[in-house]
Amino acid sequence: MHKLKLIFGFFLILISGSCSNSAPPQNKDVEEFINKWHIAAAESKLEEYFDVMSENAIYIGTDASERWTKKEFYAFCEPHFLKGKTWNFKPFDRQIHFSDDNKTIWFDELLNTWMGVCRGSGVITIENGELKISHYHLSVTIKNEKVTEFLLINQE
């Protein structure tokens, strides 16, 4: 009987240990997560857009002055979201990478935007079992053969 209790106890420990660890996110989970974030912006869903950002998130925009904390970015975005004047970025090429411990994810994506093709890159962390965007950087892409023209425009 004592042996049976030991085996049963060991079995319970194994089960409880395996249930407490959630499975690491898969590529499809991350794809869906980022897509929903972009859709929340397109549909002017302010809270939904910001709820998936970590409290210490940073958003870097296309202008050199655009480096915002989550709080600063929220203050910038709120009037636009409330008026329904947001952006609709459509990703068409995305690369996703996972750290060895599956706790950090980084990605880059090409986006069709009102500015033409842009590149976004970001870092996603897992906080309390949830995916959170910790860093996002949006940049305008320029064809190499157009850099000289860009430099002239940028000097103005």
N, C-alpha and C positions, 0 to 999 in steps of 0.2 A: 504494500500500500504506500509506503514511504517513497519508494522508487517511482511509483505512478504519479504522486504529487510533485516530485522533482521534475519529471518529464513534462507534466502539464504546466507547471510554473515556467519552465524554460520556453515552452511553446507560446505562452501568453506574452512573455518578454519579447520574443521574436516578432509576434504579430503587432504588439503595441509599438515597437521600434519602427517597423515598416510602415505603419499607418501614420506616424507622426511626421515622417519625411515626405513632403510632397514631391511629385515627379518634377524633374527639371523641365523648363519650357522647351518646346520644340520650335523649329523654324516657322511652322504654320501658325503657332500661337503668337509669335512675335510679329509675323506679317499681319495678322488680324488686328493685333494691338495697335500697331503703327497706322494701319489703314483707318481704324476707328477714330484715332486721334485726328488724322487729316479730315475725315468726314465731319467730326464735331466742329472743326473750324469752318468748313464749307457751309454747314447748317447753322452757324452762329450759336452753337451750344456752349456758352462760356464756361459753366461749371464743369460740364463733361470734359471739355478741352483741358482745363487746368487741374482737375482731380487726378489725372494720370501723370502729372508732373510731381517729382519729389519736392519737398519743402525747400531744399537748397538748389533747385534747378537753375540752370543758366540757359538763356536763349540768346543766340548771336544772330543778328539780322545782316542784311546785305550792306548797310551803311556802316562805315568805320565807327560811328558813334553808338551803334546798336549792340550793346552788351548789357543785357538785363538780368536781374535776379527774377525769380518767379513773381514776387510782389510787384516789382517795377513793370514787368511785362504785362501782368494782369491789369495794372492801372492804365497802361498804354492801350491795351486791347479792349477793355470793357466798353468804352463808348462806341467803338466800331461794331462789336458783337451786338450791343443793344439796338443799334440802328440796322442790323442785318447786313452790314458792309464789311464782310470778311473776305478771306481768300479761299480759293479752291485749288489746292495743289494736287495734281494727279501723278502719283509715282508710276514709272514704267520700267525702272531697272533698280533693283535693290540687292545689296549684298549684306548678309548677316553673319556675325561671328560671335562665338561664345568663349568665355574664359574657361580654363580647365576645370574650375570648380562650379561652372554654370551659374555663378552669381552676378556676373557682369556680361552684358551683351553690347556690342557696338555694331553700327550699321552705317552704310552710306546708300544714297538713293538719288536717282535722277528724277526730276519732277517737271511736268508741263505746268507752267504758271503764266500769269498775265505778263511776266517779265521775259518770257521765253523759257528756254530750258535752264533750270537751276539745279544745284546740287545741295542736298541736305545730308548732314552726317550727325549721328547722335550716339549717346550712351544711355543704356537702360540698365537699371539695377533692380534687384528684387528686395522689396521692403515688406516685411510681415507677410510673405508669400505672394505679394502682388508685384507686377511689373510697373516700374515708374521711370519716366523719362527724366534723367538727371542733367542732360546736356544736349542741346540741339544747335546746330550751326547751319545757317542757310547762306548759300553763295550763288552769285550769278556766274554762269559759265561764259567763257569767251574763247572763240576759236583761235588757235595759235596764230594763224595768218592775219588776225584782226587785232592783235595786241598793240601794234604800233598806233593804230587809230584810237584804240582805247586809251593809251598813254596820253595822246594829245587831248582827248576829251577830259581825262582825269586831271590834267594840269590846269584846266579852267577854273 
